[in-house]
């Protein structure tokens, strides 16, 4: 069942989403060669908790971190640890925050230091696919409308669409109905209505769409070791479109700005 949220629930989802967006902005200050993924995870946990939230992913299905940090050919669900981020890495931060029982969820891909032009295009085009998917959302749209819009961009640029991993509903749990694949047929699938809250999240690869899981039982990587990008927003369906709940254009509080 796809839940229609009350105004009170929406306000809590807005707050959770705001903290997620701010956490991305906060971590960007530290995203430089030499930092470890565990250090980034610790920073995220401290920041999220300082805003009156908890880490949505910590302990979820047994996940051993606050956020997921996936690098280069790692698609999703990278476990924070001693790995050091290097110049030129694509780093995907998937952040979830829970405010009074309601969640925000957003992933973003960043290039650290010097950028390979091919990687820049991968990130630009995956973000473009996300926005195409979001722009298909309005009261009465279908899940197929969203997936079709994402797929159209991916196909245009010959990017591999990860089909096993999908977007989802968001609310009092991180993962709720409906599943939102990054491919589909227009006017097919579950219908979304005003008050529904969903996460749209294209995961696109430079090469093959095929993936496999590492021995840690979490990290998903591309089958051909080529790089992958991941972009995600949690949004509220409105009468004539959508509202991004995990906005990235909110200014950090002065005390959260890193002192250089």
C-alpha positions in Angstrom: 0.0 0.0 0.0 1.2 3.5 -0.9 0.6 5.8 2.1 -0.7 9.3 1.8 1.0 11.4 4.5 -0.7 13.8 6.9 0.5 17.4 7.3 2.2 16.5 10.6 4.0 13.6 8.9 5.1 15.8 6.0 6.6 18.4 8.4 8.6 15.6 10.1 9.7 14.3 6.7 10.7 17.8 5.7 12.9 18.2 8.8 14.5 14.8 8.2 15.2 15.7 4.6 16.6 19.1 5.5 19.1 17.4 7.8 20.1 15.0 5.1 20.7 17.8 2.6 22.7 19.8 5.2 24.8 16.7 6.0 25.8 16.4 2.4 26.9 20.0 2.4 28.7 19.5 5.7 30.7 16.4 4.5 31.7 18.1 1.2 34.0 20.3 3.3 36.0 17.2 4.4 35.8 15.3 1.1 39.5 15.5 0.2 42.3 13.0 -0.6 43.7 11.4 2.6 40.5 11.2 4.6 39.2 7.7 5.4 35.7 6.5 4.8 35.3 5.8 8.6 36.3 9.4 9.4 33.6 10.6 7.0 31.1 8.2 8.7 32.0 9.5 12.1 31.5 13.1 11.0 28.1 12.3 9.5 26.9 10.6 12.6 28.0 13.5 14.8 26.4 16.0 12.5 23.1 14.1 12.2 22.8 13.6 15.9 23.6 17.3 16.6 20.5 18.2 14.6 18.2 16.0 16.8 18.1 13.1 14.4 19.4 9.5 14.3 21.2 7.7 11.5 18.5 5.9 9.4 20.9 3.2 8.1 22.8 2.4 11.3 21.8 -1.2 12.1 19.2 -1.3 9.3 19.2 -4.9 8.1 22.4 -5.1 10.2 24.3 -2.4 8.3 27.5 -1.5 10.3 27.7 2.3 9.7 25.9 5.5 9.8 26.0 6.2 6.0 27.0 4.2 2.9 30.2 5.3 1.2 30.9 3.7 -2.2 33.9 4.5 -4.3 34.5 4.2 -8.1 33.1 0.8 -9.3 31.2 0.3 -6.0 27.6 1.1 -6.9 26.0 1.2 -3.4 26.2 0.1 0.2 29.9 0.6 0.8 30.8 0.0 4.4 32.8 2.8 6.1 36.2 1.7 7.2 40.0 2.3 6.9 40.0 2.9 3.1 41.6 6.2 2.3 40.0 8.4 -0.4 42.4 9.3 -3.2 42.7 12.0 -5.8 40.3 11.4 -8.7 38.0 9.0 -6.8 34.2 9.1 -7.4 32.8 9.0 -3.9 29.1 8.2 -3.5 27.6 9.3 -0.1 24.2 7.8 0.7 22.8 9.5 3.8 19.7 8.8 5.8 18.4 10.7 8.8 15.4 10.0 11.0 13.5 12.8 12.8 10.8 11.7 15.3 10.3 8.4 13.5 10.4 9.8 9.9 13.2 9.5 7.4 15.0 11.4 4.7 17.2 9.6 2.2 19.5 11.1 -0.4 22.6 9.9 -2.3 25.0 12.1 -4.2 28.2 11.4 -6.2 31.3 13.6 -5.9 34.7 13.6 -7.7 37.5 14.2 -5.3 40.4 16.4 -6.6 41.3 16.1 -10.2 38.5 14.8 -12.4 38.6 12.5 -15.3 36.4 14.0 -18.1 34.7 10.7 -18.6 33.8 10.5 -14.9 32.5 14.1 -15.0 30.2 13.2 -17.9 29.0 10.1 -16.0 28.0 12.2 -13.0 26.4 15.0 -15.0 24.3 12.5 -17.0 23.3 10.5 -14.0 22.1 13.6 -12.2 20.3 14.6 -15.4 18.6 11.2 -15.3 17.5 11.9 -11.7 16.0 15.2 -12.6 14.2 13.7 -15.6 12.7 11.1 -13.3 11.6 13.8 -10.9 10.1 15.9 -13.6 7.8 13.1 -14.5 6.2 13.2 -11.0 2.8 14.8 -10.3 -0.5 13.7 -8.9 -1.7 10.8 -11.0 1.6 9.8 -12.5 2.7 6.2 -12.6 5.9 4.5 -11.4 6.4 3.6 -15.1 6.4 7.3 -16.0 9.3 7.9 -13.7 11.3 4.9 -14.8 10.8 5.6 -18.4 12.1 9.2 -18.0 15.3 7.9 -16.3 15.8 5.2 -18.8 15.4 7.6 -21.7 18.4 9.6 -20.5 20.5 6.5 -19.7 19.9 5.1 -23.1 20.7 8.4 -24.8 24.2 8.3 -23.3 24.7 4.5 -23.5 24.9 4.1 -19.7 24.3 0.8 -18.0 21.1 0.8 -15.9 21.4 -1.2 -12.7 18.0 -3.0 -12.7 18.3 -5.0 -9.4 18.4 -1.8 -7.3 15.4 0.6 -7.2 13.9 3.7 -5.7 11.2 3.3 -3.1 8.6 4.9 -0.8 9.8 6.8 2.2 8.1 7.5 5.5 8.1 5.9 9.0 10.5 3.4 7.4 13.3 4.0 5.1 12.1 1.5 2.5 8.3 1.3 1.7 6.1 0.7 -1.3 6.2 1.3 -4.1 9.5 0.1 -5.8 10.6 2.6 -8.4 12.8 1.0 -11.0 15.1 3.2 -13.2 13.4 1.8 -16.3 9.8 1.3 -17.3 6.9 1.9 -19.6 4.8 5.1 -19.5 1.4 4.9 -17.9 2.2 1.5 -16.3 2.6 0.5 -12.7 1.4 1.9 -9.4 -0.2 5.4 -9.5 1.2 8.1 -7.2 -1.0 10.8 -5.7 -0.6 14.1 -3.8 0.8 13.3 -0.3 2.9 10.3 -1.3 6.6 10.4 -0.5 9.2 8.6 -2.6 12.9 8.3 -3.3 14.0 8.3 -6.9 17.6 7.1 -7.3 19.3 6.3 -10.7 22.4 4.1 -10.4 24.1 4.2 -13.8 27.3 2.6 -14.9 29.9 3.5 -17.6 29.9 0.0 -18.8 27.8 -3.1 -18.2 24.6 -2.9 -16.1 25.6 -6.1 -14.4 26.6 -6.1 -10.7 27.6 -8.5 -7.9 28.1 -8.4 -4.2 31.4 -8.5 -2.4 32.3 -11.0 0.3 31.3 -8.4 3.0 27.7 -9.1 2.0 27.0 -5.4 1.5 29.1 -3.7 -1.1 27.6 -3.9 -4.6 30.2 -3.4 -7.5 30.0 -3.3 -11.3 30.8 -6.6 -13.0 33.4 -5.1 -15.3 35.0 -2.8 -12.7 34.0 0.4 -14.6 32.8 3.3 -12.6 29.3 3.9 -11.4 27.3 7.0 -10.2 24.3 7.3 -7.9 22.0 10.3 -7.3 18.9 10.3 -5.1 16.3 12.7 -3.7 13.4 12.1 -1.4 10.4 14.0 -2.8 6.8 14.8 -1.9 4.2 14.4 -4.7 2.1 17.5 -5.1 -0.9 18.4 -7.3 1.2 19.7 -10.1 4.6 18.3 -9.5 6.9 17.5 -6.5 8.7 19.1 -3.6 12.3 18.0 -3.0 12.5 17.2 0.7 16.3 16.5 0.7 17.2 19.9 -0.8 20.9 20.8 -1.2 20.5 24.6 -1.4 20.1 25.3 2.3 23.0 27.2 4.0 24.9 25.5 6.8 24.8 27.1 10.2 28.0 29.1 10.9 29.1 26.7 13.6 29.0 23.9 11.1 31.3 25.5 8.6 34.8 24.0 8.7 37.5 26.4 10.0 40.2 26.4 7.4 
